[in-house]
Every structure is written in structure tokens, then in C-alpha cells.
Amino acid sequence: MNENGRTYERLEDDDNLSETDSSMVSHTQKEDESIISLSHKFPTLNFSNTTRSAHFTIKTAKGVMSHEVNHDILHACEIEASRVYTQSDFVQISLGHTCYYGDGLCCVYFDRPLLVKTLFSGYY
């Protein structure tokens, strides 16, 4: 982290990924496995009565303009934690599962981590 509170991390480029690793392979999740929500991964997040904007920037490919998504991710965590979701609430997609939480909020839970080359995190 530098003096203005921003963190930059350059992840190593892995040009030796196998075709299986880099392809969009569908993975079936066992029925008895639980799907862990963001609120369970980060249970200490609590920003009640504060101004917040937890967002991220998406750039999908070289030459494609990046877009800032200014949706409050912490609000999504609160919605996730507001009730218990069962396996039947999730829909299987090619790379994981998705769940619609209402009011235009849909979260995607990937079966495998996404590989990124650059990660930027701002703190202000």
C-alpha cells in the first residue's frame, strides 16, 4: 500500500495454462456442497450509517473500454445475509452458479477462481 492508501498488485502472467484450464468448462457441484456467500467470507464488514461505495472496474479484453461498476458490493452482501438460501435458489451456469436476489441484483459464484493479470484496489 502506498501513502495515498491505494494498493497495486501485479500478478504473474501464466502463459503455460493447459487448454482445460483456459477453456470454459462446465463443472457440476455436488448436491451436498454448500455455496458460501460473500457475507460469510467477510463476516466483519459493517459500515452502518456511513457513506460507502464498494465498486470495481471491469475490462474484458484488450481494446475494449473498461467500465466502472458503481453498485455497492457491500449492499449485495447484506442482501445475501438477509435470509438463508438453498441449493434450489441457485441456477447452474457454464462456469458455476448464479442467484437472483431481486431488484436487479444477480450474483455469480464461479466454481474456480478467475485468473487476473492486474488487480487494483482503492481505499479512500
MODELLER restraints for C-alpha pairs under 7 A, 6 or more apart:
rsr = mdl.restraints
at = mdl.atoms
rsr.add(forms.Gaussian(group=physical.xy_distance, feature=features.Distance(at['CA:1:A'], at['CA:7:A']), mean=4.50, stdev=0.5))
rsr.add(forms.Gaussian(group=physical.xy_distance, feature=features.Distance(at['CA:5:A'], at['CA:122:A']), mean=6.84, stdev=0.5))
rsr.add(forms.Gaussian(group=physical.xy_distance, feature=features.Distance(at['CA:5:A'], at['CA:123:A']), mean=5.34, stdev=0.5))
rsr.add(forms.Gaussian(group=physical.xy_distance, feature=features.Distance(at['CA:5:A'], at['CA:124:A']), mean=6.85, stdev=0.5))
rsr.add(forms.Gaussian(group=physical.xy_distance, feature=features.Distance(at['CA:6:A'], at['CA:121:A']), mean=6.07, stdev=0.5))
rsr.add(forms.Gaussian(group=physical.xy_distance, feature=features.Distance(at['CA:6:A'], at['CA:122:A']), mean=4.63, stdev=0.5))
rsr.add(forms.Gaussian(group=physical.xy_distance, feature=features.Distance(at['CA:6:A'], at['CA:123:A']), mean=5.58, stdev=0.5))
rsr.add(forms.Gaussian(group=physical.xy_distance, feature=features.Distance(at['CA:7:A'], at['CA:120:A']), mean=6.19, stdev=0.5))
rsr.add(forms.Gaussian(group=physical.xy_distance, feature=features.Distance(at['CA:7:A'], at['CA:121:A']), mean=5.28, stdev=0.5))
rsr.add(forms.Gaussian(group=physical.xy_distance, feature=features.Distance(at['CA:7:A'], at['CA:122:A']), mean=6.34, stdev=0.5))
rsr.add(forms.Gaussian(group=physical.xy_distance, feature=features.Distance(at['CA:8:A'], at['CA:119:A']), mean=6.33, stdev=0.5))
rsr.add(forms.Gaussian(group=physical.xy_distance, feature=features.Distance(at['CA:8:A'], at['CA:120:A']), mean=5.04, stdev=0.5))
rsr.add(forms.Gaussian(group=physical.xy_distance, feature=features.Distance(at['CA:8:A'], at['CA:121:A']), mean=6.58, stdev=0.5))
rsr.add(forms.Gaussian(group=physical.xy_distance, feature=features.Distance(at['CA:9:A'], at['CA:118:A']), mean=6.32, stdev=0.5))
rsr.add(forms.Gaussian(group=physical.xy_distance, feature=features.Distance(at['CA:9:A'], at['CA:119:A']), mean=5.45, stdev=0.5))
rsr.add(forms.Gaussian(group=physical.xy_distance, feature=features.Distance(at['CA:9:A'], at['CA:120:A']), mean=6.57, stdev=0.5))
rsr.add(forms.Gaussian(group=physical.xy_distance, feature=features.Distance(at['CA:10:A'], at['CA:117:A']), mean=6.38, stdev=0.5))
rsr.add(forms.Gaussian(group=physical.xy_distance, feature=features.Distance(at['CA:10:A'], at['CA:118:A']), mean=4.94, stdev=0.5))
rsr.add(forms.Gaussian(group=physical.xy_distance, feature=features.Distance(at['CA:10:A'], at['CA:119:A']), mean=6.50, stdev=0.5))
rsr.add(forms.Gaussian(group=physical.xy_distance, feature=features.Distance(at['CA:11:A'], at['CA:117:A']), mean=5.01, stdev=0.5))
rsr.add(forms.Gaussian(group=physical.xy_distance, feature=features.Distance(at['CA:11:A'], at['CA:118:A']), mean=5.77, stdev=0.5))
rsr.add(forms.Gaussian(group=physical.xy_distance, feature=features.Distance(at['CA:12:A'], at['CA:117:A']), mean=6.56, stdev=0.5))
rsr.add(forms.Gaussian(group=physical.xy_distance, feature=features.Distance(at['CA:13:A'], at['CA:117:A']), mean=6.14, stdev=0.5))
rsr.add(forms.Gaussian(group=physical.xy_distance, feature=features.Distance(at['CA:24:A'], at['CA:95:A']), mean=6.61, stdev=0.5))
rsr.add(forms.Gaussian(group=physical.xy_distance, feature=features.Distance(at['CA:25:A'], at['CA:94:A']), mean=6.68, stdev=0.5))
rsr.add(forms.Gaussian(group=physical.xy_distance, feature=features.Distance(at['CA:25:A'], at['CA:95:A']), mean=6.48, stdev=0.5))
rsr.add(forms.Gaussian(group=physical.xy_distance, feature=features.Distance(at['CA:26:A'], at['CA:94:A']), mean=4.54, stdev=0.5))
rsr.add(forms.Gaussian(group=physical.xy_distance, feature=features.Distance(at['CA:26:A'], at['CA:95:A']), mean=5.21, stdev=0.5))
rsr.add(forms.Gaussian(group=physical.xy_distance, feature=features.Distance(at['CA:27:A'], at['CA:95:A']), mean=6.40, stdev=0.5))
rsr.add(forms.Gaussian(group=physical.xy_distance, feature=features.Distance(at['CA:27:A'], at['CA:96:A']), mean=6.63, stdev=0.5))
rsr.add(forms.Gaussian(group=physical.xy_distance, feature=features.Distance(at['CA:27:A'], at['CA:111:A']), mean=6.73, stdev=0.5))
rsr.add(forms.Gaussian(group=physical.xy_distance, feature=features.Distance(at['CA:37:A'], at['CA:80:A']), mean=6.68, stdev=0.5))
rsr.add(forms.Gaussian(group=physical.xy_distance, feature=features.Distance(at['CA:38:A'], at['CA:77:A']), mean=5.76, stdev=0.5))
rsr.add(forms.Gaussian(group=physical.xy_distance, feature=features.Distance(at['CA:39:A'], at['CA:77:A']), mean=4.92, stdev=0.5))
rsr.add(forms.Gaussian(group=physical.xy_distance, feature=features.Distance(at['CA:39:A'], at['CA:78:A']), mean=6.96, stdev=0.5))
rsr.add(forms.Gaussian(group=physical.xy_distance, feature=features.Distance(at['CA:39:A'], at['CA:80:A']), mean=6.67, stdev=0.5))
rsr.add(forms.Gaussian(group=physical.xy_distance, feature=features.Distance(at['CA:39:A'], at['CA:81:A']), mean=6.00, stdev=0.5))
rsr.add(forms.Gaussian(group=physical.xy_distance, feature=features.Distance(at['CA:53:A'], at['CA:70:A']), mean=6.96, stdev=0.5))
rsr.add(forms.Gaussian(group=physical.xy_distance, feature=features.Distance(at['CA:53:A'], at['CA:72:A']), mean=5.31, stdev=0.5))
rsr.add(forms.Gaussian(group=physical.xy_distance, feature=features.Distance(at['CA:54:A'], at['CA:72:A']), mean=4.96, stdev=0.5))
rsr.add(forms.Gaussian(group=physical.xy_distance, feature=features.Distance(at['CA:54:A'], at['CA:73:A']), mean=5.32, stdev=0.5))
rsr.add(forms.Gaussian(group=physical.xy_distance, feature=features.Distance(at['CA:54:A'], at['CA:74:A']), mean=6.37, stdev=0.5))
rsr.add(forms.Gaussian(group=physical.xy_distance, feature=features.Distance(at['CA:55:A'], at['CA:69:A']), mean=5.76, stdev=0.5))
rsr.add(forms.Gaussian(group=physical.xy_distance, feature=features.Distance(at['CA:55:A'], at['CA:70:A']), mean=4.93, stdev=0.5))
rsr.add(forms.Gaussian(group=physical.xy_distance, feature=features.Distance(at['CA:55:A'], at['CA:71:A']), mean=5.80, stdev=0.5))
rsr.add(forms.Gaussian(group=physical.xy_distance, feature=features.Distance(at['CA:55:A'], at['CA:72:A']), mean=5.95, stdev=0.5))
rsr.add(forms.Gaussian(group=physical.xy_distance, feature=features.Distance(at['CA:55:A'], at['CA:73:A']), mean=6.20, stdev=0.5))
rsr.add(forms.Gaussian(group=physical.xy_distance, feature=features.Distance(at['CA:56:A'], at['CA:68:A']), mean=5.96, stdev=0.5))
rsr.add(forms.Gaussian(group=physical.xy_distance, feature=features.Distance(at['CA:56:A'], at['CA:69:A']), mean=5.55, stdev=0.5))
rsr.add(forms.Gaussian(group=physical.xy_distance, feature=features.Distance(at['CA:56:A'], at['CA:70:A']), mean=6.97, stdev=0.5))
rsr.add(forms.Gaussian(group=physical.xy_distance, feature=features.Distance(at['CA:57:A'], at['CA:66:A']), mean=6.62, stdev=0.5))
rsr.add(forms.Gaussian(group=physical.xy_distance, feature=features.Distance(at['CA:57:A'], at['CA:67:A']), mean=5.53, stdev=0.5))
rsr.add(forms.Gaussian(group=physical.xy_distance, feature=features.Distance(at['CA:57:A'], at['CA:68:A']), mean=4.15, stdev=0.5))
rsr.add(forms.Gaussian(group=physical.xy_distance, feature=features.Distance(at['CA:57:A'], at['CA:69:A']), mean=5.81, stdev=0.5))
rsr.add(forms.Gaussian(group=physical.xy_distance, feature=features.Distance(at['CA:58:A'], at['CA:66:A']), mean=5.44, stdev=0.5))
rsr.add(forms.Gaussian(group=physical.xy_distance, feature=features.Distance(at['CA:58:A'], at['CA:67:A']), mean=5.30, stdev=0.5))
rsr.add(forms.Gaussian(group=physical.xy_distance, feature=features.Distance(at['CA:58:A'], at['CA:68:A']), mean=6.24, stdev=0.5))
rsr.add(forms.Gaussian(group=physical.xy_distance, feature=features.Distance(at['CA:59:A'], at['CA:65:A']), mean=6.57, stdev=0.5))
rsr.add(forms.Gaussian(group=physical.xy_distance, feature=features.Distance(at['CA:59:A'], at['CA:66:A']), mean=4.24, stdev=0.5))
rsr.add(forms.Gaussian(group=physical.xy_distance, feature=features.Distance(at['CA:59:A'], at['CA:67:A']), mean=6.55, stdev=0.5))
rsr.add(forms.Gaussian(group=physical.xy_distance, feature=features.Distance(at['CA:89:A'], at['CA:99:A']), mean=6.28, stdev=0.5))
rsr.add(forms.Gaussian(group=physical.xy_distance, feature=features.Distance(at['CA:90:A'], at['CA:97:A']), mean=5.98, stdev=0.5))
rsr.add(forms.Gaussian(group=physical.xy_distance, feature=features.Distance(at['CA:90:A'], at['CA:98:A']), mean=5.45, stdev=0.5))
rsr.add(forms.Gaussian(group=physical.xy_distance, feature=features.Distance(at['CA:90:A'], at['CA:99:A']), mean=4.81, stdev=0.5))
rsr.add(forms.Gaussian(group=physical.xy_distance, feature=features.Distance(at['CA:91:A'], at['CA:97:A']), mean=5.40, stdev=0.5))
rsr.add(forms.Gaussian(group=physical.xy_distance, feature=features.Distance(at['CA:91:A'], at['CA:98:A']), mean=5.26, stdev=0.5))
rsr.add(forms.Gaussian(group=physical.xy_distance, feature=features.Distance(at['CA:91:A'], at['CA:99:A']), mean=6.36, stdev=0.5))
rsr.add(forms.Gaussian(group=physical.xy_distance, feature=features.Distance(at['CA:92:A'], at['CA:98:A']), mean=6.66, stdev=0.5))
rsr.add(forms.Gaussian(group=physical.xy_distance, feature=features.Distance(at['CA:95:A'], at['CA:110:A']), mean=5.67, stdev=0.5))
rsr.add(forms.Gaussian(group=physical.xy_distance, feature=features.Distance(at['CA:95:A'], at['CA:111:A']), mean=6.06, stdev=0.5))
rsr.add(forms.Gaussian(group=physical.xy_distance, feature=features.Distance(at['CA:96:A'], at['CA:109:A']), mean=5.68, stdev=0.5))
rsr.add(forms.Gaussian(group=physical.xy_distance, feature=features.Distance(at['CA:96:A'], at['CA:110:A']), mean=4.32, stdev=0.5))
rsr.add(forms.Gaussian(group=physical.xy_distance, feature=features.Distance(at['CA:96:A'], at['CA:111:A']), mean=4.64, stdev=0.5))
rsr.add(forms.Gaussian(group=physical.xy_distance, feature=features.Distance(at['CA:97:A'], at['CA:108:A']), mean=5.88, stdev=0.5))
rsr.add(forms.Gaussian(group=physical.xy_distance, feature=features.Distance(at['CA:97:A'], at['CA:109:A']), mean=5.20, stdev=0.5))
rsr.add(forms.Gaussian(group=physical.xy_distance, feature=features.Distance(at['CA:97:A'], at['CA:110:A']), mean=6.43, stdev=0.5))
rsr.add(forms.Gaussian(group=physical.xy_distance, feature=features.Distance(at['CA:98:A'], at['CA:106:A']), mean=6.91, stdev=0.5))
rsr.add(forms.Gaussian(group=physical.xy_distance, feature=features.Distance(at['CA:98:A'], at['CA:107:A']), mean=5.58, stdev=0.5))
rsr.add(forms.Gaussian(group=physical.xy_distance, feature=features.Distance(at['CA:98:A'], at['CA:108:A']), mean=4.34, stdev=0.5))
rsr.add(forms.Gaussian(group=physical.xy_distance, feature=features.Distance(at['CA:98:A'], at['CA:109:A']), mean=5.93, stdev=0.5))
rsr.add(forms.Gaussian(group=physical.xy_distance, feature=features.Distance(at['CA:99:A'], at['CA:106:A']), mean=5.66, stdev=0.5))
rsr.add(forms.Gaussian(group=physical.xy_distance, feature=features.Distance(at['CA:99:A'], at['CA:107:A']), mean=5.52, stdev=0.5))
rsr.add(forms.Gaussian(group=physical.xy_distance, feature=features.Distance(at['CA:99:A'], at['CA:108:A']), mean=6.69, stdev=0.5))
rsr.add(forms.Gaussian(group=physical.xy_distance, feature=features.Distance(at['CA:100:A'], at['CA:106:A']), mean=4.32, stdev=0.5))
rsr.add(forms.Gaussian(group=physical.xy_distance, feature=features.Distance(at['CA:100:A'], at['CA:107:A']), mean=6.60, stdev=0.5))
